[in-house]
Amino acid sequence: MFISVNVGGWGRGFVLAISKRWKEPETKYREWATNKDNFKLGEVQFVQVEPATWVANVIGQRDIKKDKDGIPPVRYEAIKEGLVRVGEFARQINASAHMPRIGCGLAGGTWDQIEPQIAHALTGIGIEIFVYDFE
């Protein structure tokens, strides 16, 4: 699972590791980004990359840089909405969730804001979570 921007950008951060491993998530994301009707904050795209592996692309940041008031791109409410959708999907397919510290890199969010949302939306409904730190 990773957090994406609402402007269709793909090319920095964790998505580079995803693209290195699988091409389909980037291709599907770029296709999705052309449909502005359902490509908005809080939405999620699920892409199956292996028989038992899915990539969840959560639209959880607005733009790619701080706005004129210095507010970072992260949108906590959108991440919360997306995580609820991810939790529902994971429960349907009996999956665990693996992720970096979503929303805390280029999006400018803080883990103390994101972690409780994960606890509520995922671990709170019995989804096992694995969070990885990358150097």
Backbone as a chain_set.jsonl record, in Angstrom:
{"seq": "MFISVNVGGWGRGFVLAISKRWKEPETKYREWATNKDNFKLGEVQFVQVEPATWVANVIGQRDIKKDKDGIPPVRYEAIKEGLVRVGEFARQINASAHMPRIGCGLAGGTWDQIEPQIAHALTGIGIEIFVYDFE", "coords": {"N": [[0.841, -1.162, 0.0], [0.475, 2.219, -0.733], [0.734, 5.818, -0.63], [-0.645, 8.154, -2.83], [-0.582, 10.983, -5.086], [-3.083, 13.441, -5.962], [-2.75, 14.467, -8.447], [-1.832, 12.811, -10.363], [0.853, 12.134, -10.414], [3.763, 10.102, -10.678], [6.745, 8.802, -9.822], [8.597, 9.401, -7.896], [9.9, 8.609, -4.67], [8.495, 5.873, -2.783], [7.07, 4.582, -4.821], [8.82, 4.094, -6.875], [10.22, 1.787, -6.155], [8.118, -0.009, -6.28], [7.525, 0.062, -9.054], [9.872, -0.976, -10.057], [9.71, -3.595, -9.365], [7.166, -4.506, -10.259], [5.306, -3.781, -13.164], [2.629, -3.286, -13.687], [1.155, -1.819, -11.563], [1.947, 0.915, -11.922], [1.173, 1.386, -14.576], [-1.636, 0.953, -14.423], [-2.273, 2.922, -12.535], [-1.625, 5.301, -13.92], [-3.495, 5.15, -15.972], [-5.848, 5.296, -14.45], [-5.564, 7.859, -13.409], [-6.318, 9.463, -15.513], [-9.027, 9.55, -15.468], [-10.899, 11.658, -14.063], [-13.273, 11.547, -12.643], [-13.355, 9.49, -10.715], [-10.915, 9.649, -9.566], [-9.81, 10.821, -6.983], [-9.234, 12.433, -3.805], [-9.012, 10.151, -1.107], [-9.923, 7.94, -2.487], [-9.288, 4.559, -3.636], [-7.228, 2.359, -5.442], [-6.976, -0.964, -6.418], [-4.58, -3.254, -7.384], [-3.818, -6.28, -8.737], [-0.85, -8.052, -8.504], [0.472, -10.416, -8.238], [-0.517, -13.85, -7.694], [-1.308, -13.904, -4.936], [-0.887, -11.323, -4.104], [-1.504, -7.923, -3.807], [-1.488, -4.497, -4.796], [-2.299, -1.599, -3.146], [-3.36, 1.49, -3.958], [-3.619, 4.461, -2.543], [-5.222, 7.538, -2.724], [-3.988, 10.054, -1.152], [-2.798, 12.498, -0.84], [-2.646, 15.963, -1.624], [-1.614, 17.53, -4.397], [1.978, 18.059, -4.92], [3.724, 19.482, -3.411], [4.277, 21.79, -0.664], [1.577, 24.045, 0.097], [0.748, 27.558, -0.525], [0.53, 28.495, 2.05], [2.253, 26.981, 3.459], [1.415, 24.434, 4.116], [1.786, 20.962, 4.137], [1.512, 18.426, 1.48], [0.109, 16.123, 2.408], [-3.015, 14.605, 3.243], [-4.802, 13.925, 5.796], [-7.449, 13.085, 6.361], [-8.243, 12.011, 3.909], [-6.476, 9.879, 3.728], [-7.371, 8.389, 5.87], [-9.98, 7.675, 4.966], [-9.246, 6.145, 2.73], [-7.795, 4.077, 3.988], [-9.833, 2.76, 5.37], [-11.227, 1.633, 3.232], [-9.197, -0.032, 2.262], [-8.957, -1.746, 4.456], [-11.479, -3.037, 4.406], [-11.304, -4.38, 1.965], [-9.034, -6.018, 2.425], [-10.009, -7.621, 4.456], [-12.012, -8.997, 3.077], [-10.51, -10.605, 1.333], [-8.961, -11.967, 3.064], [-6.388, -10.954, 3.88], [-3.134, -9.711, 4.888], [-1.562, -6.54, 5.619], [1.055, -4.737, 4.139], [3.426, -2.198, 4.301], [5.242, 0.911, 3.735], [6.062, 3.668, 5.92], [3.48, 5.171, 5.372], [2.476, 8.246, 3.862], [4.343, 9.797, 5.17], [6.709, 10.506, 3.984], [7.502, 12.051, 1.149], [5.017, 13.251, 1.142], [4.845, 14.67, 3.492], [3.642, 14.148, 5.943], [3.102, 13.095, 9.409], [4.078, 10.36, 11.442], [2.838, 10.016, 13.896], [0.324, 10.961, 13.411], [-0.622, 9.312, 11.386], [-0.363, 6.612, 12.226], [-2.422, 6.063, 14.264], [-4.67, 6.062, 12.609], [-4.242, 3.845, 11.01], [-4.339, 1.892, 12.971], [-7.031, 2.104, 13.733], [-8.476, 1.639, 11.289], [-7.437, -0.731, 10.238], [-5.897, -2.662, 11.99], [-7.765, -2.583, 13.973], [-9.891, -4.005, 12.954], [-8.931, -6.491, 12.789], [-6.928, -6.925, 10.879], [-3.721, -7.931, 10.059], [-0.745, -6.074, 10.332], [2.207, -4.92, 8.726], [4.842, -2.811, 8.948], [7.35, -1.157, 7.228], [10.556, 0.279, 7.417], [12.48, 2.237, 5.317], [15.739, 2.907, 4.105]], "CA": [[0.0, 0.0, 0.0], [1.208, 3.476, -0.692], [-0.064, 7.029, -0.778], [-0.39, 8.833, -4.096], [-1.085, 12.346, -5.237], [-4.293, 13.605, -6.769], [-2.42, 15.1, -9.728], [-1.392, 11.777, -11.298], [2.306, 11.995, -10.435], [4.37, 8.815, -10.326], [8.144, 8.889, -10.234], [9.467, 9.672, -6.761], [9.533, 7.927, -3.44], [8.295, 4.426, -2.713], [6.532, 4.022, -6.066], [9.925, 3.636, -7.722], [10.457, 0.39, -5.789], [6.992, -0.774, -6.826], [7.708, -0.034, -10.507], [11.029, -1.829, -10.323], [9.284, -4.985, -9.15], [5.994, -4.806, -11.081], [4.948, -2.676, -14.073], [1.179, -3.085, -13.727], [0.614, -0.738, -10.722], [2.162, 2.226, -12.544], [0.316, 1.466, -15.766], [-3.026, 1.115, -13.98], [-2.376, 4.227, -11.873], [-1.65, 6.351, -14.947], [-4.816, 5.056, -16.619], [-6.81, 5.784, -13.456], [-5.384, 9.313, -13.265], [-6.962, 10.177, -16.618], [-10.461, 9.59, -15.198], [-11.04, 12.55, -12.906], [-14.508, 11.281, -11.908], [-13.116, 8.662, -9.539], [-9.519, 9.831, -9.164], [-9.855, 11.945, -6.055], [-8.788, 12.153, -2.447], [-9.714, 9.112, -0.368], [-10.2, 6.777, -3.335], [-8.268, 3.519, -3.632], [-7.162, 1.459, -6.588], [-6.336, -2.233, -6.077], [-3.986, -3.876, -8.565], [-3.239, -7.582, -8.416], [0.455, -8.175, -9.148], [0.809, -11.833, -8.138], [-1.745, -14.526, -7.257], [-1.713, -13.554, -3.565], [-0.326, -10.007, -3.778], [-2.194, -6.766, -4.377], [-0.996, -3.164, -4.457], [-3.388, -0.653, -2.891], [-2.912, 2.844, -4.223], [-4.532, 5.362, -1.844], [-5.019, 8.946, -3.04], [-3.955, 10.657, 0.173], [-2.13, 13.788, -0.773], [-3.076, 16.957, -2.6], [-0.458, 18.135, -5.064], [3.255, 17.425, -4.602], [4.545, 20.35, -2.568], [3.51, 22.607, 0.279], [0.809, 25.124, -0.514], [1.265, 28.907, -0.253], [0.534, 28.708, 3.497], [3.224, 26.069, 4.049], [0.788, 23.175, 4.505], [2.287, 19.883, 3.283], [0.504, 17.789, 0.63], [-0.633, 15.05, 3.055], [-4.394, 14.875, 3.623], [-5.073, 12.857, 6.752], [-8.819, 12.582, 6.211], [-8.258, 11.169, 2.711], [-5.787, 8.636, 4.081], [-8.299, 7.649, 6.734], [-11.002, 7.095, 4.086], [-8.605, 5.098, 1.936], [-7.464, 2.945, 4.852], [-11.072, 2.022, 5.622], [-11.457, 0.829, 2.021], [-8.169, -1.074, 2.252], [-9.337, -2.71, 5.482], [-12.611, -3.819, 3.917], [-10.795, -5.257, 0.912], [-8.159, -7.006, 3.049], [-10.847, -8.573, 5.19], [-12.698, -9.83, 2.08], [-9.605, -11.589, 0.739], [-8.203, -12.536, 4.174], [-5.004, -10.527, 3.644], [-2.432, -8.802, 5.788], [-1.154, -5.318, 4.908], [2.479, -4.423, 4.225], [3.553, -0.82, 3.817], [6.212, 1.802, 4.387], [5.356, 4.651, 6.764], [2.719, 5.909, 4.368], [2.144, 9.639, 4.134], [5.359, 10.466, 5.99], [7.877, 10.872, 3.192], [7.3, 13.222, 0.295], [3.722, 13.884, 1.458], [5.056, 15.598, 4.597], [2.863, 13.817, 7.128], [3.816, 12.582, 10.569], [3.631, 9.026, 11.819], [1.924, 10.089, 15.042], [-1.018, 11.214, 12.863], [-1.0, 8.207, 10.508], [-0.451, 5.327, 12.936], [-3.751, 5.808, 14.841], [-5.623, 5.77, 11.532], [-3.995, 2.448, 10.648], [-4.855, 1.082, 14.084], [-8.492, 2.117, 13.676], [-9.035, 1.098, 10.054], [-6.922, -2.049, 9.87], [-5.72, -3.569, 13.125], [-9.019, -2.567, 14.716], [-10.818, -5.008, 12.403], [-8.243, -7.776, 12.749], [-5.968, -7.055, 9.785], [-2.34, -7.912, 10.524], [-0.018, -4.998, 9.653], [3.663, -4.922, 8.738], [5.329, -1.498, 8.513], [8.767, -1.243, 6.939], [11.322, 1.516, 7.289], [13.475, 2.169, 4.254], [16.835, 3.866, 4.278]], "C": [[0.889, 1.227, 0.0], [0.262, 4.629, -0.952], [0.343, 7.732, -2.067], [-1.023, 10.209, -4.118], [-2.298, 12.397, -6.145], [-4.016, 14.292, -8.098], [-1.838, 14.099, -10.719], [0.111, 11.601, -11.373], [2.763, 10.612, -9.997], [5.826, 8.923, -10.742], [9.105, 9.227, -9.124], [8.987, 8.863, -5.569], [9.359, 6.429, -3.615], [7.792, 3.82, -4.019], [7.632, 3.539, -6.998], [10.264, 2.176, -7.425], [9.352, -0.503, -6.323], [7.193, -0.993, -8.326], [8.872, -0.939, -10.888], [10.633, -3.306, -10.258], [8.149, -5.397, -10.081], [5.647, -3.585, -11.924], [3.465, -2.31, -13.981], [0.669, -1.955, -12.814], [0.801, 0.651, -11.33], [1.256, 2.41, -13.751], [-1.141, 1.731, -15.376], [-3.248, 2.47, -13.311], [-2.478, 5.346, -12.918], [-2.975, 6.334, -15.717], [-5.888, 5.652, -15.712], [-6.755, 7.304, -13.359], [-6.04, 10.103, -14.388], [-8.465, 10.301, -16.418], [-10.705, 10.402, -13.928], [-12.325, 12.331, -12.11], [-14.269, 10.457, -10.648], [-11.664, 8.715, -9.07], [-9.462, 11.054, -8.25], [-9.443, 11.483, -4.666], [-9.671, 11.115, -1.758], [-10.03, 7.865, -1.168], [-9.017, 5.816, -3.307], [-8.372, 2.698, -4.905], [-6.412, 0.208, -6.133], [-5.853, -2.89, -7.364], [-3.354, -5.195, -8.141], [-1.947, -7.752, -9.209], [1.007, -9.6, -9.115], [-0.448, -12.52, -7.62], [-2.222, -14.131, -5.853], [-1.184, -12.185, -3.135], [-1.05, -8.922, -4.556], [-1.47, -5.499, -3.96], [-2.22, -2.276, -4.288], [-2.818, 0.748, -3.032], [-3.95, 3.811, -3.655], [-4.222, 6.804, -2.252], [-5.145, 9.714, -1.726], [-3.139, 11.926, 0.281], [-2.602, 14.666, -1.909], [-1.844, 17.664, -3.121], [0.827, 17.454, -4.603], [4.174, 18.299, -3.754], [3.65, 21.146, -1.63], [2.741, 23.689, -0.459], [1.374, 26.481, -0.098], [1.315, 29.234, 1.234], [1.495, 27.77, 4.225], [2.654, 24.741, 4.505], [1.273, 22.078, 3.561], [1.16, 19.197, 2.515], [-0.352, 16.722, 1.302], [-2.043, 15.505, 3.428], [-4.848, 13.707, 4.491], [-6.468, 12.26, 6.605], [-8.925, 11.664, 4.993], [-7.56, 9.837, 2.982], [-6.689, 7.769, 4.939], [-9.377, 6.959, 5.896], [-10.432, 5.932, 3.289], [-8.279, 3.869, 2.768], [-8.701, 2.117, 5.202], [-11.377, 1.115, 4.431], [-10.446, -0.325, 1.935], [-8.52, -2.157, 3.27], [-10.472, -3.617, 5.034], [-12.151, -4.832, 2.871], [-9.929, -6.369, 1.509], [-8.962, -8.057, 3.803], [-11.557, -9.521, 4.213], [-11.793, -10.925, 1.535], [-8.694, -12.238, 1.783], [-6.702, -12.226, 4.041], [-4.441, -9.744, 4.821], [-2.053, -7.575, 4.96], [0.314, -5.039, 5.191], [2.677, -3.048, 3.609], [4.776, -0.137, 4.408], [5.422, 2.723, 5.331], [4.634, 5.628, 5.832], [2.427, 7.337, 4.824], [3.218, 10.434, 4.85], [6.606, 10.866, 5.221], [7.631, 12.169, 2.448], [6.003, 13.96, 0.599], [3.815, 14.842, 2.642], [4.256, 15.327, 5.852], [3.727, 13.318, 8.27], [3.209, 11.254, 10.995], [2.671, 9.067, 13.003], [0.498, 10.438, 14.616], [-1.536, 10.016, 12.054], [-1.239, 6.912, 11.285], [-1.819, 5.075, 13.59], [-4.817, 5.499, 13.785], [-5.485, 4.325, 11.076], [-4.579, 1.537, 11.724], [-6.377, 1.002, 14.019], [-9.015, 1.335, 12.464], [-8.599, -0.332, 9.749], [-6.775, -2.984, 11.066], [-6.996, -3.648, 13.961], [-10.051, -3.556, 14.199], [-10.112, -6.34, 12.177], [-7.264, -7.984, 11.613], [-4.558, -6.951, 10.369], [-1.543, -6.915, 9.671], [1.484, -5.197, 9.807], [4.116, -3.594, 8.155], [6.848, -1.601, 8.375], [9.377, 0.146, 6.872], [12.398, 1.309, 6.246], [14.533, 3.231, 4.482], [16.946, 4.744, 3.056]], "O": [[1.928, 1.259, 0.658], [-0.859, 4.445, -1.429], [1.53, 7.884, -2.356], [-1.872, 10.549, -3.293], [-2.511, 11.52, -6.983], [-4.952, 14.663, -8.806], [-1.396, 14.487, -11.8], [0.605, 10.975, -12.311], [2.215, 10.029, -9.061], [6.108, 9.119, -11.924], [10.308, 9.335, -9.361], [7.819, 8.486, -5.479], [9.985, 5.803, -4.47], [8.063, 2.651, -4.295], [7.396, 2.66, -7.827], [10.563, 1.412, -8.342], [9.609, -1.622, -6.767], [7.046, -2.114, -8.812], [8.845, -1.589, -11.933], [11.154, -4.142, -10.996], [8.159, -6.499, -10.63], [5.696, -2.461, -11.425], [3.096, -1.151, -14.175], [-0.186, -1.185, -13.251], [-0.107, 1.479, -11.256], [0.647, 3.465, -13.926], [-1.793, 2.617, -15.929], [-4.292, 3.094, -13.499], [-3.326, 6.231, -12.803], [-3.507, 7.387, -16.068], [-6.735, 6.423, -16.164], [-7.791, 7.958, -13.24], [-6.293, 11.297, -14.231], [-9.118, 11.073, -17.12], [-10.71, 9.846, -12.83], [-12.463, 12.869, -11.011], [-14.908, 10.695, -9.623], [-11.247, 7.894, -8.253], [-9.119, 12.158, -8.673], [-9.324, 10.287, -4.4], [-10.899, 11.183, -1.813], [-10.371, 6.833, -0.591], [-7.892, 6.205, -2.995], [-9.465, 2.386, -5.378], [-5.341, 0.305, -5.534], [-6.618, -3.061, -8.313], [-2.465, -5.224, -7.29], [-1.94, -7.614, -10.432], [1.908, -9.94, -9.883], [-1.362, -11.842, -7.151], [-3.427, -14.037, -5.619], [-1.049, -11.917, -1.942], [-1.19, -8.985, -5.778], [-0.897, -5.443, -2.872], [-3.075, -2.206, -5.171], [-1.902, 1.135, -2.307], [-5.034, 3.962, -4.218], [-3.078, 7.244, -2.136], [-6.247, 9.989, -1.25], [-2.826, 12.376, 1.383], [-2.914, 14.193, -3.002], [-1.121, 18.317, -2.368], [0.781, 16.399, -3.97], [5.285, 17.888, -3.419], [2.429, 21.172, -1.783], [3.18, 24.188, -1.495], [2.378, 26.538, 0.611], [2.044, 30.135, 1.649], [1.549, 27.76, 5.455], [3.329, 23.991, 5.209], [1.193, 22.223, 2.341], [-0.012, 19.362, 2.853], [-1.446, 16.433, 0.817], [-2.246, 16.636, 3.87], [-5.226, 12.648, 3.991], [-6.636, 11.046, 6.717], [-9.62, 10.649, 5.041], [-8.009, 8.79, 2.514], [-6.758, 6.555, 4.751], [-9.654, 5.777, 6.101], [-11.05, 4.873, 3.182], [-8.463, 2.741, 2.309], [-8.612, 0.895, 5.316], [-11.746, -0.045, 4.613], [-10.802, -1.449, 1.581], [-8.394, -3.347, 2.982], [-10.432, -4.826, 5.257], [-12.559, -5.993, 2.893], [-10.074, -7.534, 1.137], [-8.626, -9.241, 3.783], [-11.689, -10.713, 4.493], [-12.244, -12.046, 1.3], [-7.767, -12.97, 1.435], [-5.864, -13.126, 4.086], [-5.179, -9.192, 5.636], [-2.207, -7.575, 3.739], [0.761, -5.097, 6.337], [2.16, -2.762, 2.529], [5.286, -0.549, 5.45], [4.216, 2.54, 5.499], [5.103, 6.731, 5.552], [2.169, 7.598, 5.999], [3.034, 11.622, 5.115], [7.484, 11.519, 5.786], [7.56, 13.244, 3.043], [5.897, 15.16, 0.345], [2.972, 15.726, 2.792], [4.191, 16.178, 6.739], [4.935, 13.142, 8.117], [1.998, 11.051, 10.92], [1.776, 8.227, 13.096], [-0.441, 10.231, 15.386], [-2.736, 9.741, 12.04], [-2.21, 6.2, 11.026], [-2.336, 3.964, 13.48], [-5.759, 4.753, 14.052], [-6.479, 3.657, 10.791], [-5.231, 0.537, 11.421], [-6.948, -0.068, 14.232], [-9.888, 0.477, 12.599], [-9.318, -1.065, 9.071], [-7.467, -4.0, 11.139], [-7.269, -4.673, 14.585], [-10.986, -3.911, 14.918], [-10.618, -7.209, 11.468], [-6.807, -9.106, 11.396], [-4.242, -5.999, 11.083], [-1.652, -6.912, 8.444], [1.97, -5.588, 10.868], [3.814, -3.281, 7.004], [7.538, -2.069, 9.281], [8.776, 1.074, 6.331], [13.139, 0.327, 6.286], [14.248, 4.316, 4.989], [17.81, 5.619, 3.001]]}, "num_chains": 1, "name": "protein.A"}
